[in-house]
Amino acid sequence: MTQDHPMLATRKALTPTRDSITHKFTIDRHEGYLTIGLYPDGTPGEIFIKIAKEGSAISGMCQAFCRAFSIALQFGLPVDEAVTRFKGMRFEPNGPTSNPDIPTADSIVDYVAKYIEIEFGSTRRGK
């Protein structure tokens, strides 16, 4: 089957110098920092997670997740769609968090999706 108009995705690069926010969190005694790089319009374009247990398998998986999430955003996946894909994923570490807006998380991926939903989703605070 041929397509008359093949779908072509274009990557929207972030500016070399960009604003960002950094958020400290803990999930079941595992401490981390989430940094979200922003486009000039204030929407997220990349994420980074720094986990206290450097070199651990969880740290490596966080790097892989961040790369995939960032590329998805840069190729136009809407924030709400990204949140839908990652929210609810369950694996360790999970449990209580340091964030009163997100009392529990099913995983670091779940926590990040919930945080991004609160801060940047269509139902975000202050919108």
C-alpha positions as CSV (number, residue, x, y, z in Angstrom):
1,M,0.0,0.0,0.0
2,T,1.4,3.4,-0.9
3,Q,0.8,6.6,0.9
4,D,0.3,9.9,-0.9
5,H,1.7,11.9,2.0
6,P,4.1,9.9,4.2
7,M,4.1,11.2,7.8
8,L,7.4,12.9,8.4
9,A,8.4,14.0,11.9
10,T,10.7,16.9,12.5
11,R,12.8,17.3,15.6
12,K,12.4,20.6,17.3
13,A,15.8,21.4,18.8
14,L,16.1,23.4,22.0
15,T,18.2,26.6,22.0
16,P,21.8,26.2,23.1
17,T,21.1,28.2,26.3
18,R,17.8,27.5,27.9
19,D,15.8,27.9,31.0
20,S,15.1,24.9,33.2
21,I,13.7,23.9,36.5
22,T,15.2,21.4,38.9
23,H,13.1,19.5,41.4
24,K,14.5,17.4,44.3
25,F,12.5,14.3,45.2
26,T,12.7,11.1,47.2
27,I,10.8,7.9,46.6
28,D,11.1,5.3,49.4
29,R,14.4,6.8,50.7
30,H,15.9,7.0,47.1
31,E,16.9,10.6,46.5
32,G,17.0,12.2,43.1
33,Y,16.9,15.4,41.1
34,L,14.7,16.0,38.1
35,T,15.8,18.7,35.7
36,I,13.5,19.8,32.9
37,G,14.9,21.9,30.0
38,L,12.4,24.3,28.6
39,Y,11.7,25.8,25.2
40,P,11.4,29.6,25.0
41,D,7.6,29.3,25.3
42,G,8.0,27.5,28.7
43,T,7.1,24.0,27.5
44,P,9.3,21.0,28.4
45,G,11.8,19.8,25.7
46,E,14.1,17.5,27.7
47,I,14.4,15.8,31.0
48,F,17.4,14.6,33.1
49,I,17.3,12.6,36.3
50,K,20.2,12.4,38.7
51,I,19.9,9.5,41.2
52,A,22.0,9.4,44.3
53,K,23.1,5.9,43.6
54,E,25.4,6.7,40.7
55,G,26.4,3.8,38.5
56,S,23.5,1.6,39.7
57,A,21.2,-0.2,37.2
58,I,18.4,2.2,38.2
59,S,20.6,5.2,37.3
60,G,21.2,3.7,33.9
61,M,17.6,3.0,33.3
62,C,16.7,6.6,34.3
63,Q,19.2,7.9,31.7
64,A,17.6,5.7,29.0
65,F,14.1,6.8,30.0
66,C,15.1,10.5,30.0
67,R,16.6,10.1,26.5
68,A,13.4,8.4,25.2
69,F,11.1,10.9,26.9
70,S,13.1,13.9,25.6
71,I,13.3,12.7,22.0
72,A,9.5,12.0,22.1
73,L,8.8,15.6,23.2
74,Q,11.3,17.0,20.7
75,F,9.5,15.1,17.9
76,G,6.1,16.6,18.9
77,L,4.6,14.1,21.3
78,P,2.2,16.2,23.4
79,V,2.9,16.4,27.1
80,D,-0.4,14.8,28.0
81,E,0.3,11.9,25.6
82,A,3.7,11.3,27.1
83,V,2.2,11.4,30.6
84,T,-0.4,8.8,29.6
85,R,2.3,6.5,28.3
86,F,4.5,6.6,31.4
87,K,2.1,7.2,34.3
88,G,1.3,4.1,36.3
89,M,4.5,2.1,35.4
90,R,5.3,0.0,38.5
91,F,8.7,-1.1,39.6
92,E,11.2,-0.4,42.4
93,P,11.9,2.0,44.0
94,N,8.2,2.8,44.7
95,G,6.3,4.0,47.7
96,P,6.0,7.2,49.7
97,T,7.5,10.4,48.2
98,S,8.7,13.7,49.6
99,N,6.2,15.6,47.5
100,P,2.8,16.3,49.1
101,D,1.2,16.7,45.6
102,I,2.4,13.2,44.8
103,P,2.1,11.2,48.1
104,T,3.0,7.9,46.5
105,A,4.7,6.8,43.3
106,D,4.7,3.4,41.6
107,S,8.2,4.0,40.2
108,I,10.6,6.9,39.3
109,V,9.0,6.9,35.8
110,D,5.5,7.2,37.4
111,Y,6.7,10.0,39.7
112,V,8.2,12.0,36.8
113,A,5.1,11.5,34.7
114,K,2.9,12.8,37.6
115,Y,5.2,15.7,38.2
116,I,5.2,16.8,34.6
117,E,1.4,16.4,34.4
118,I,1.0,18.7,37.4
119,E,3.5,21.3,36.1
120,F,3.0,21.2,32.4
121,G,-0.1,19.1,31.5
122,S,-3.4,20.5,30.2
123,T,-4.9,20.4,33.7
124,R,-1.8,21.9,35.4
125,R,-2.0,24.2,38.4
126,G,-2.6,27.8,37.8
127,K,-4.0,27.2,34.3
